[in-house]
């Protein structure tokens, strides 16, 4: 087997393993948890494309203005996040 074929085979096996892990977790890549709400606009559902990485965690928000508000005062909004 050539090096290229072996590399492709390894990639396919690794990608399959990632898909199995994602399927078992109930989430897909980049998916937010169902029912998760914005810590800035409390009660609004979050969207995958609006997020901030803060202290090693990805915080999802509902819109662009909430991203800006969160970045300005993250501690103010962190208390609104349910663990």
Secondary structure, DSSP 8 states (H G I E B T S, - for coil): --HHHHHHHHHHHHHHHHHHHHHHHT--TT---TT-B-SSSTTSB--TT-EEEETTEEEE-SSHHHHHHHHH-HHHHHTT---
